[in-house]
Amino acid sequence: MAVTAELVHSWRAPRAALRRQLAAGVREDRALVYLMVACLLIFVAQWPRLSREAFLSPDIPLEARLTAALLGWVFIAPLFFYGLAAVSHLIARLFGGRGSWFSARLALFWAMLVCTPLWLLHGLVAGFIGAGPAQSLVGLLLVVGFLTVWLLSLAEAEGIGGA
């Protein structure tokens, strides 16, 4: 199945989508691409908000804000997410998880990629509407959506729970 179709399917059945990803075999390059594409899209999602902030507070130019966001999301965040995946695998082991380090990484990186449309929506709302109830609602949807997809995918990756 194409990655874009699989992304849409992941919102309806995250466990089944991750099961198909795991059935494709251990491919660290694929997991890394998912992570890097997700981080790059999350970086792009920051542009409207950063542009708004630079317009409202010109003491820090837009280029400096974009550079900091690029450094954070494309170079530093992937290292953090590798660590988070390792910690999640260790915690899953405490609850009877039988997965591998790779499956825990894939669950997290896939969940991040699945949630990039919400990140993009959040960035648009932050950039065009600004802080307020709309941004809070989209932020809440983003957090709930990400945690739902990630935890269900992690449960599948670690062999915890039912179908």
HELIX and SHEET records of a PDB file:
HELIX    1   1 VAL A    3  ARG A   12  1                                  10    
HELIX    2   2 PRO A   14  ALA A   23  1                                  10    
HELIX    3   3 GLU A   28  ALA A   45  1                                  18    
HELIX    4   4 TRP A   47  LEU A   56  1                                  10    
HELIX    5   5 LEU A   62  LEU A   70  1                                   9    
HELIX    6   6 LEU A   71  ILE A   76  3                                   6    
HELIX    7   7 ALA A   77  LEU A   94  1                                  18    
HELIX    8   8 TRP A  101  VAL A  114  1                                  14    
HELIX    9   9 THR A  116  PHE A  128  1                                  13    
HELIX   10  10 PRO A  133  GLU A  158  1                                  26    
END                                                                             
